[in-house]
Amino acid sequence: MKVHQERIQRLNENKRADGAYVLYWMQASQRAHYNHALEYAIGEANALKMPVLVYFGLTDDFPDANLRHYRFMLEGLKETAIQLEEIGIRMIVTRANPPEGAVQLSRDAALTVVDRGYLRVQKSWRRDAAAKMDCPLVQVETDVVVPVEEASDKEEYAARTIRPKINGLVDKYIVDWDGTAPKEDSLDLDIDGDFLDLSDPDGLARSLEVDKSVPPVNSYHGGYENARRRLDDFVESKLDKYPDESNDPGKDYLSGLSPYLHFGQISPLEFALQVKETGGPGVEDFLEELIVRRELSINFVHYNENYDDLWSSIPDWAEESLKEHAGDDREYLYSLNEFEAAETHDPYWNAAQLEMNLTGKTHGYMRMYWVKKILQWSESPERAYEIAIYLNNKYELDGRDPNGFTGVAWCFGKHDRAWKEREVLGKVRYMSAGGLERKFAIDDYVARIEALQSERKGG
């Protein structure tokens, strides 16, 4: 499969070196399937009659990551290493600053390929490595359907402004392929280094110097095969009812794949292809979420360097309105500790926080309600934003990424319009407990979370 040129970007101008292999620095796209960066590396290696070596740098200090996130990620990496080995590619993992490890291994590489990340830390890693490598560093974008700069050359205002741009390109990029096989085996490459054993992901995660206050969850286990099982179940059992039932917290009609997309354990392209192939009800609505809405989030984080700052994130009308109402009396005020412990007066909000604490994934509709009420019950918009980002990043398996930052910002007016003016929220969209009661059997949701809490306490 020929990787679209629009996915490929040279990060330095170095000439190809004499080397023993083509290095694929796998960091954001932690998978062996539907991975354009891996495909590109194999194609280049085959042309050079060289093997491909895959490298992952495991750092203890990724921003806001904790034991919950690390175990999920390492479960996926263990599986990826096995799948790569099956096609003759060796994967090595070192406990190191990722760009430093990549630079070291690049000294014996003719070419280094890296996948793309959109957060500041991910961009910084790639810039640092590009400046220090002697061989070329080529970035290949593979965690979006439509390449971010091909979709738009600026930060988009809303879904309505980016939708026609993405929809006009999506057929070009929804292309299936059978992965190219490497012609040279790298399993016996003689490489010096202290490489990590991935056979015990939980033990390895616990050996790291990371925040261990947030335990791993059994609701979600990492890896491509787990992602595929969820994808198959979604397409077979839930997609038809997705338009009507996906917003109902008391029902289970979501895919549950956002943690796997977050860690790059499944490709959004593979996801889109399988959904599109069904041709049934729900396809259009779901592809809107998977492609347009998700890639709108990536557009925001990519083009806005201050994506995690409230006033730099939201539109002028929202900032003006929130500041105008910052001094309004709050009916309820809660501290971070009270929010984190799910100790508010609202059983629906508490259930959303508990779902996050216990499972690592809150129902999408309830996550919107959750942020809206933090805004309503905090001393200021700034403090509300800090609390929402902190808790979302700490407990959610799919936090700490473009969707997470954009989802919180949306609740403060990002990508939205002005609504009827109210106390505290101003013209920012309002959500209420009464609305949950009118739309859904919300007590079923609360009962499910309370039962889960009781089960965990009993265990």
KOLMARKE-645239 format. One record per residue (C-alpha): y, x, z; residue number from 0. Coordinates in steps of 0.1 Angstrom, whole numbers. Last residue first. Layout:
! residues N
+-------+-------+-------+-----+
!     y !     x !     z ! seq !
+-------+-------+-------+-----+
!     Y !     X !     Z ! NUM !
...
+-------+-------+-------+-----+
! end
This chain:
! residues 459
+-------+-------+-------+-----+
!     y !     x !     z ! seq !
+-------+-------+-------+-----+
!   -75 !  -144 !   468 ! 458 !
!   -62 !  -174 !   487 ! 457 !
!   -26 !  -163 !   482 ! 456 !
!   -32 !  -159 !   445 ! 455 !
!   -49 !  -193 !   443 ! 454 !
!   -21 !  -209 !   463 ! 453 !
!     5 !  -195 !   439 ! 452 !
!   -15 !  -207 !   409 ! 451 !
!   -16 !  -241 !   424 ! 450 !
!    21 !  -241 !   430 ! 449 !
!    26 !  -230 !   393 ! 448 !
!     5 !  -259 !   380 ! 447 !
!    21 !  -284 !   403 ! 446 !
!    56 !  -274 !   392 ! 445 !
!    46 !  -277 !   355 ! 444 !
!    31 !  -311 !   361 ! 443 !
!    62 !  -322 !   380 ! 442 !
!    82 !  -315 !   348 ! 441 !
!    65 !  -343 !   330 ! 440 !
!    91 !  -336 !   303 ! 439 !
!   123 !  -348 !   286 ! 438 !
!   139 !  -370 !   313 ! 437 !
!   129 !  -349 !   342 ! 436 !
!   140 !  -317 !   326 ! 435 !
!   174 !  -332 !   317 ! 434 !
!   178 !  -344 !   353 ! 433 !
!   172 !  -308 !   365 ! 432 !
!   202 !  -298 !   343 ! 431 !
!   212 !  -276 !   314 ! 430 !
!   248 !  -268 !   304 ! 429 !
!   260 !  -250 !   273 ! 428 !
!   290 !  -228 !   280 ! 427 !
!   324 !  -246 !   278 ! 426 !
!   333 !  -239 !   314 ! 425 !
!   301 !  -230 !   333 ! 424 !
!   317 !  -232 !   367 ! 423 !
!   329 !  -268 !   364 ! 422 !
!   324 !  -284 !   331 ! 421 !
!   338 !  -283 !   296 ! 420 !
!   318 !  -301 !   268 ! 419 !
!   302 !  -275 !   246 ! 418 !
!   314 !  -243 !   228 ! 417 !
!   289 !  -229 !   203 ! 416 !
!   259 !  -206 !   206 ! 415 !
!   249 !  -171 !   193 ! 414 !
!   259 !  -157 !   227 ! 413 !
!   273 !  -184 !   251 ! 412 !
!   262 !  -172 !   286 ! 411 !
!   227 !  -185 !   282 ! 410 !
!   225 !  -167 !   249 ! 409 !
!   232 !  -134 !   267 ! 408 !
!   200 !  -138 !   287 ! 407 !
!   180 !  -144 !   256 ! 406 !
!   197 !  -116 !   237 ! 405 !
!   188 !   -90 !   264 ! 404 !
!   152 !  -102 !   265 ! 403 !
!   148 !  -106 !   228 ! 402 !
!   162 !   -71 !   222 ! 401 !
!   139 !   -55 !   247 ! 400 !
!   137 !   -48 !   284 ! 399 !
!   118 !   -80 !   292 ! 398 !
!    85 !   -89 !   274 ! 397 !
!    62 !   -82 !   304 ! 396 !
!    87 !  -102 !   326 ! 395 !
!    91 !   -91 !   362 ! 394 !
!   117 !   -63 !   364 ! 393 !
!   135 !   -68 !   332 ! 392 !
!   140 !  -105 !   337 ! 391 !
!   149 !  -100 !   373 ! 390 !
!   176 !   -73 !   366 ! 389 !
!   190 !   -90 !   335 ! 388 !
!   194 !  -124 !   354 ! 387 !
!   209 !  -107 !   385 ! 386 !
!   234 !   -87 !   365 ! 385 !
!   244 !  -117 !   344 ! 384 !
!   250 !  -138 !   375 ! 383 !
!   270 !  -111 !   391 ! 382 !
!   293 !  -109 !   361 ! 381 !
!   296 !  -147 !   359 ! 380 !
!   307 !  -148 !   395 ! 379 !
!   295 !  -158 !   429 ! 378 !
!   261 !  -170 !   416 ! 377 !
!   247 !  -206 !   416 ! 376 !
!   258 !  -218 !   381 ! 375 !
!   250 !  -185 !   363 ! 374 !
!   216 !  -183 !   381 ! 373 !
!   212 !  -219 !   370 ! 372 !
!   216 !  -212 !   333 ! 371 !
!   193 !  -182 !   336 ! 370 !
!   164 !  -203 !   349 ! 369 !
!   170 !  -232 !   325 ! 368 !
!   167 !  -207 !   296 ! 367 !
!   136 !  -192 !   311 ! 366 !
!   122 !  -227 !   316 ! 365 !
!   123 !  -234 !   279 ! 364 !
!   105 !  -201 !   271 ! 363 !
!    77 !  -205 !   297 ! 362 !
!    79 !  -175 !   321 ! 361 !
!    57 !  -145 !   315 ! 360 !
!    47 !  -117 !   340 ! 359 !
!    21 !  -140 !   356 ! 358 !
!    29 !  -142 !   393 ! 357 !
!    66 !  -132 !   395 ! 356 !
!    76 !  -149 !   363 ! 355 !
!    57 !  -181 !   372 ! 354 !
!    73 !  -179 !   406 ! 353 !
!   108 !  -177 !   391 ! 352 !
!   101 !  -207 !   369 ! 351 !
!    86 !  -226 !   398 ! 350 !
!   116 !  -219 !   419 ! 349 !
!   139 !  -233 !   392 ! 348 !
!   119 !  -265 !   390 ! 347 !
!   117 !  -268 !   428 ! 346 !
!   155 !  -266 !   432 ! 345 !
!   169 !  -259 !   467 ! 344 !
!   166 !  -221 !   461 ! 343 !
!   141 !  -197 !   477 ! 342 !
!   123 !  -183 !   447 ! 341 !
!   118 !  -149 !   464 ! 340 !
!   138 !  -131 !   437 ! 339 !
!   166 !  -157 !   438 ! 338 !
!   169 !  -154 !   476 ! 337 !
!   169 !  -116 !   474 ! 336 !
!   196 !  -117 !   446 ! 335 !
!   218 !  -139 !   468 ! 334 !
!   223 !  -176 !   464 ! 333 !
!   253 !  -198 !   462 ! 332 !
!   251 !  -236 !   459 ! 331 !
!   278 !  -262 !   451 ! 330 !
!   299 !  -235 !   436 ! 329 !
!   337 !  -239 !   438 ! 328 !
!   355 !  -228 !   407 ! 327 !
!   371 !  -193 !   407 ! 326 !
!   353 !  -180 !   377 ! 325 !
!   363 !  -211 !   357 ! 324 !
!   389 !  -195 !   335 ! 323 !
!   368 !  -163 !   333 ! 322 !
!   338 !  -184 !   320 ! 321 !
!   360 !  -201 !   294 ! 320 !
!   377 !  -170 !   281 ! 319 !
!   344 !  -151 !   279 ! 318 !
!   327 !  -180 !   261 ! 317 !
!   355 !  -185 !   236 ! 316 !
!   356 !  -147 !   229 ! 315 !
!   320 !  -145 !   220 ! 314 !
!   294 !  -129 !   243 ! 313 !
!   280 !   -94 !   243 ! 312 !
!   308 !   -70 !   253 ! 311 !
!   318 !   -93 !   282 ! 310 !
!   282 !   -93 !   296 ! 309 !
!   273 !   -57 !   291 ! 308 !
!   236 !   -51 !   281 ! 307 !
!   242 !   -52 !   244 ! 306 !
!   270 !   -26 !   247 ! 305 !
!   260 !    -6 !   215 ! 304 !
!   262 !   -38 !   195 ! 303 !
!   247 !   -33 !   160 ! 302 !
!   211 !   -28 !   169 ! 301 !
!   210 !   -50 !   199 ! 300 !
!   225 !   -80 !   180 ! 299 !
!   204 !   -75 !   148 ! 298 !
!   173 !   -72 !   170 ! 297 !
!   181 !  -106 !   185 ! 296 !
!   187 !  -121 !   151 ! 295 !
!   153 !  -107 !   142 ! 294 !
!   136 !  -127 !   168 ! 293 !
!   155 !  -159 !   159 ! 292 !
!   149 !  -156 !   121 ! 291 !
!   114 !  -141 !   121 ! 290 !
!    92 !  -155 !   149 ! 289 !
!   114 !  -184 !   159 ! 288 !
!   121 !  -197 !   124 ! 287 !
!    85 !  -188 !   115 ! 286 !
!    74 !  -213 !   142 ! 285 !
!    94 !  -242 !   130 ! 284 !
!    83 !  -237 !    94 ! 283 !
!    46 !  -233 !   102 ! 282 !
!    45 !  -263 !   126 ! 281 !
!    26 !  -286 !   104 ! 280 !
!     2 !  -270 !    81 ! 279 !
!     2 !  -242 !    55 ! 278 !
!   -23 !  -223 !    75 ! 277 !
!   -16 !  -191 !    55 ! 276 !
!    19 !  -189 !    69 ! 275 !
!     7 !  -185 !   105 ! 274 !
!   -17 !  -157 !    95 ! 273 !
!     9 !  -139 !    75 ! 272 !
!    37 !  -143 !   101 ! 271 !
!    15 !  -127 !   129 ! 270 !
!     4 !   -99 !   107 ! 269 !
!    41 !   -93 !    98 ! 268 !
!    52 !   -96 !   134 ! 267 !
!    28 !   -67 !   141 ! 266 !
!     6 !   -66 !   172 ! 265 !
!     5 !   -40 !   200 ! 264 !
!    42 !   -32 !   193 ! 263 !
!    49 !   -32 !   230 ! 262 !
!    73 !   -61 !   228 ! 261 !
!    52 !   -79 !   202 ! 260 !
!    23 !   -79 !   226 ! 259 !
!    44 !   -92 !   255 ! 258 !
!    58 !  -119 !   231 ! 257 !
!    23 !  -131 !   221 ! 256 !
!    19 !  -161 !   245 ! 255 !
!    16 !  -184 !   214 ! 254 !
!    33 !  -214 !   230 ! 253 !
!    17 !  -248 !   231 ! 252 !
!     6 !  -249 !   267 ! 251 !
!    20 !  -281 !   283 ! 250 !
!    40 !  -288 !   315 ! 249 !
!    68 !  -265 !   303 ! 248 !
!    74 !  -288 !   272 ! 247 !
!    95 !  -269 !   247 ! 246 !
!    64 !  -261 !   225 ! 245 !
!    53 !  -298 !   223 ! 244 !
!    69 !  -314 !   192 ! 243 !
!    74 !  -285 !   168 ! 242 !
!    43 !  -266 !   181 ! 241 !
!    18 !  -295 !   177 ! 240 !
!     2 !  -282 !   145 ! 239 !
!     4 !  -246 !   158 ! 238 !
!   -15 !  -252 !   190 ! 237 !
!   -53 !  -251 !   185 ! 236 !
!   -63 !  -230 !   155 ! 235 !
!   -32 !  -210 !   149 ! 234 !
!   -26 !  -204 !   187 ! 233 !
!   -62 !  -196 !   194 ! 232 !
!   -63 !  -171 !   166 ! 231 !
!   -31 !  -155 !   177 ! 230 !
!   -42 !  -153 !   214 ! 229 !
!   -75 !  -137 !   204 ! 228 !
!   -56 !  -113 !   181 ! 227 !
!   -33 !  -102 !   209 ! 226 !
!   -63 !   -96 !   232 ! 225 !
!   -78 !   -75 !   204 ! 224 !
!   -46 !   -56 !   199 ! 223 !
!   -43 !   -45 !   234 ! 222 !
!   -28 !   -54 !   268 ! 221 !
!   -40 !   -77 !   294 ! 220 !
!   -21 !  -108 !   304 ! 219 !
!   -28 !  -134 !   331 ! 218 !
!   -45 !  -107 !   352 ! 217 !
!   -11 !   -93 !   364 ! 216 !
!     0 !   -58 !   373 ! 215 !
!    19 !   -55 !   406 ! 214 !
!    56 !   -51 !   410 ! 213 !
!    65 !   -28 !   438 ! 212 !
!    49 !     2 !   421 ! 211 !
!    80 !    17 !   407 ! 210 !
!    69 !    47 !   387 ! 209 !
!    57 !    83 !   395 ! 208 !
!    25 !    79 !   375 ! 207 !
!    -9 !    80 !   391 ! 206 !
!   -10 !    42 !   393 ! 205 !
!    -7 !    38 !   356 ! 204 !
!   -35 !    63 !   350 ! 203 !
!   -58 !    44 !   374 ! 202 !
!   -51 !    11 !   357 ! 201 !
!   -55 !    25 !   322 ! 200 !
!   -89 !    42 !   330 ! 199 !
!  -102 !    56 !   297 ! 198 !
!   -68 !    68 !   286 ! 197 !
!   -74 !   105 !   295 ! 196 !
!   -41 !   124 !   292 ! 195 !
!   -36 !   156 !   271 ! 194 !
!   -26 !   189 !   286 ! 193 !
!   -21 !   210 !   255 ! 192 !
!   -36 !   232 !   228 ! 191 !
!   -46 !   217 !   195 ! 190 !
!   -77 !   226 !   175 ! 189 !
!   -81 !   196 !   152 ! 188 !
!  -116 !   182 !   155 ! 187 !
!  -107 !   145 !   152 ! 186 !
!   -82 !   150 !   124 ! 185 !
!  -103 !   139 !    95 ! 184 !
!   -89 !   143 !    60 ! 183 !
!   -89 !   115 !    34 ! 182 !
!   -71 !    90 !    56 ! 181 !
!   -79 !    54 !    48 ! 180 !
!   -52 !    32 !    35 ! 179 !
!   -48 !    -1 !    53 ! 178 !
!   -56 !   -33 !    34 ! 177 !
!   -24 !   -50 !    25 ! 176 !
!    -5 !   -83 !    30 ! 175 !
!    31 !   -86 !    19 ! 174 !
!    57 !  -107 !    38 ! 173 !
!    85 !   -84 !    28 ! 172 !
!    97 !   -97 !    -5 ! 171 !
!    91 !  -133 !     6 ! 170 !
!   114 !  -127 !    36 ! 169 !
!   144 !  -117 !    16 ! 168 !
!   164 !  -149 !     9 ! 167 !
!   152 !  -163 !    42 ! 166 !
!   167 !  -134 !    61 ! 165 !
!   201 !  -137 !    45 ! 164 !
!   201 !  -175 !    47 ! 163 !
!   192 !  -173 !    84 ! 162 !
!   217 !  -147 !    94 ! 161 !
!   248 !  -169 !    96 ! 160 !
!   231 !  -200 !   110 ! 159 !
!   213 !  -180 !   136 ! 158 !
!   247 !  -169 !   151 ! 157 !
!   276 !  -145 !   148 ! 156 !
!   258 !  -116 !   131 ! 155 !
!   264 !   -80 !   140 ! 154 !
!   269 !   -62 !   107 ! 153 !
!   250 !   -47 !    77 ! 152 !
!   226 !   -76 !    74 ! 151 !
!   190 !   -83 !    65 ! 150 !
!   185 !   -50 !    47 ! 149 !
!   199 !   -32 !    78 ! 148 !
!   173 !   -48 !   101 ! 147 !
!   143 !   -44 !    78 ! 146 !
!   128 !   -79 !    72 ! 145 !
!    95 !   -85 !    89 ! 144 !
!   104 !   -65 !   120 ! 143 !
!    84 !   -41 !   141 ! 142 !
!    76 !   -17 !   112 ! 141 !
!   106 !     5 !   104 ! 140 !
!    97 !    39 !    92 ! 139 !
!   116 !    69 !   105 ! 138 !
!   112 !   103 !    87 ! 137 !
!   116 !   135 !   106 ! 136 !
!   115 !   165 !    82 ! 135 !
!   102 !   199 !    96 ! 134 !
!   122 !   223 !   119 ! 133 !
!   126 !   197 !   146 ! 132 !
!   155 !   200 !   172 ! 131 !
!   181 !   177 !   157 ! 130 !
!   156 !   150 !   146 ! 129 !
!   140 !   150 !   181 ! 128 !
!   173 !   144 !   198 ! 127 !
!   183 !   116 !   174 ! 126 !
!   149 !   100 !   177 ! 125 !
!   150 !   100 !   215 ! 124 !
!   186 !    87 !   215 ! 123 !
!   177 !    57 !   193 ! 122 !
!   149 !    48 !   217 ! 121 !
!   171 !    51 !   248 ! 120 !
!   199 !    30 !   232 ! 119 !
!   174 !     2 !   223 ! 118 !
!   165 !    -5 !   187 ! 117 !
!   132 !    13 !   182 ! 116 !
!   118 !    26 !   149 ! 115 !
!    85 !    43 !   141 ! 114 !
!    82 !    80 !   137 ! 113 !
!    69 !   103 !   109 ! 112 !
!    68 !   141 !   112 ! 111 !
!    62 !   163 !    82 ! 110 !
!    44 !   196 !    75 ! 109 !
!    34 !   198 !   112 ! 108 !
!    26 !   228 !   133 ! 107 !
!    60 !   229 !   150 ! 106 !
!    60 !   191 !   151 ! 105 !
!    38 !   192 !   181 ! 104 !
!    65 !   207 !   203 ! 103 !
!    92 !   184 !   188 ! 102 !
!    71 !   153 !   195 ! 101 !
!    65 !   164 !   231 ! 100 !
!   102 !   170 !   236 !  99 !
!   111 !   136 !   220 !  98 !
!    87 !   118 !   243 !  97 !
!    97 !   134 !   277 !  96 !
!    63 !   143 !   288 !  95 !
!    29 !   130 !   301 !  94 !
!    10 !   137 !   269 !  93 !
!   -10 !   113 !   248 !  92 !
!   -31 !   125 !   218 !  91 !
!   -44 !   103 !   190 !  90 !
!   -70 !   117 !   166 !  89 !
!   -75 !   100 !   133 !  88 !
!  -109 !    96 !   117 !  87 !
!  -109 !    59 !   109 !  86 !
!  -129 !    50 !   141 !  85 !
!  -107 !    74 !   161 !  84 !
!   -77 !    53 !   152 !  83 !
!   -93 !    22 !   167 !  82 !
!  -103 !    41 !   199 !  81 !
!   -68 !    54 !   204 !  80 !
!   -54 !    20 !   198 !  79 !
!   -76 !     5 !   225 !  78 !
!   -65 !    30 !   251 !  77 !
!   -29 !    25 !   240 !  76 !
!   -31 !   -12 !   246 !  75 !
!   -45 !    -9 !   281 !  74 !
!   -18 !    18 !   287 !  73 !
!    10 !    -7 !   278 !  72 !
!    -3 !   -34 !   301 !  71 !
!    -7 !    -8 !   329 !  70 !
!    28 !     6 !   324 !  69 !
!    46 !   -28 !   324 !  68 !
!    32 !   -40 !   357 !  67 !
!    36 !    -5 !   372 !  66 !
!    73 !    -5 !   365 !  65 !
!    97 !    -1 !   336 !  64 !
!   135 !    -6 !   343 !  63 !
!   145 !    23 !   321 !  62 !
!   116 !    45 !   310 !  61 !
!   112 !    70 !   338 !  60 !
!    76 !    81 !   340 !  59 !
!    74 !    92 !   304 !  58 !
!    43 !    89 !   282 !  57 !
!    48 !   105 !   248 !  56 !
!    25 !    92 !   221 !  55 !
!    12 !   114 !   193 !  54 !
!    -9 !   106 !   162 !  53 !
!   -23 !   135 !   141 !  52 !
!   -29 !   128 !   104 !  51 !
!   -51 !   151 !    83 !  50 !
!   -39 !   171 !    53 !  49 !
!   -45 !   169 !    16 !  48 !
!    -7 !   168 !     9 !  47 !
!   -10 !   135 !    -9 !  46 !
!   -34 !   122 !    17 !  45 !
!   -10 !   132 !    44 !  44 !
!    19 !   114 !    28 !  43 !
!    -1 !    82 !    24 !  42 !
!   -15 !    85 !    60 !  41 !
!    20 !    89 !    74 !  40 !
!    33 !    60 !    54 !  39 !
!     5 !    37 !    66 !  38 !
!    11 !    48 !   102 !  37 !
!    48 !    40 !    99 !  36 !
!    40 !     7 !    81 !  35 !
!    17 !    -4 !   110 !  34 !
!    -3 !   -35 !   100 !  33 !
!   -32 !   -24 !   123 !  32 !
!   -35 !     9 !   144 !  31 !
!   -11 !    -2 !   171 !  30 !
!    16 !    10 !   195 !  29 !
!    47 !     5 !   174 !  28 !
!    75 !    17 !   197 !  27 !
!    63 !    53 !   203 !  26 !
!    39 !    66 !   177 !  25 !
!    50 !   101 !   166 !  24 !
!    29 !   104 !   134 !  23 !
!    24 !   141 !   127 !  22 !
!    12 !   152 !    93 !  21 !
!   -12 !   181 !    97 !  20 !
!   -18 !   219 !    96 !  19 !
!    17 !   229 !    85 !  18 !
!    38 !   247 !    60 !  17 !
!    71 !   230 !    63 !  16 !
!    87 !   202 !    43 !  15 !
!   124 !   207 !    40 !  14 !
!   148 !   196 !    67 !  13 !
!   175 !   170 !    60 !  12 !
!   172 !   150 !    92 !  11 !
!   166 !   114 !   102 !  10 !
!   153 !   103 !    67 !   9 !
!   150 !    65 !    66 !   8 !
!   121 !    44 !    53 !   7 !
!   119 !     6 !    57 !   6 !
!   141 !    -1 !    27 !   5 !
!   118 !    21 !     6 !   4 !
!    91 !    -6 !     9 !   3 !
!    58 !    10 !    20 !   2 !
!    34 !    14 !   -10 !   1 !
!     0 !     0 !     0 !   0 !
+-------+-------+-------+-----+
! end
